[in-house]
């Protein structure tokens, strides 16, 4: 239901489909046209900088937020495992005492 509302019976090229038209995929757009329509545009090699030569993973790892989030996850998981282990040990010691 939500997908129907978002797309409103539109085809891949953005025009609404008439009921008399056949339902078949349209492959007349090249990949660069599809990228341009999506706002991504084909890659430009004229102004190649260091991030473009690194690839997607290199670009991702050059972001500071990635390093901050990974440090947060390491601290969070470490704390969670430590507290879980301590609580298990405390409960176990309490059961053995009685």
Secondary structure, 3 states (H helix, E strand, C coil): CHHHHHHCCECCCCCECCCCCCCCCCCCCCHHHHHHHCCCCCCCCCCCCHHHHHHHHHHHHCCHHHHHHHHHHHHHHHHHHHHHHHHHHHHHHHHHHC
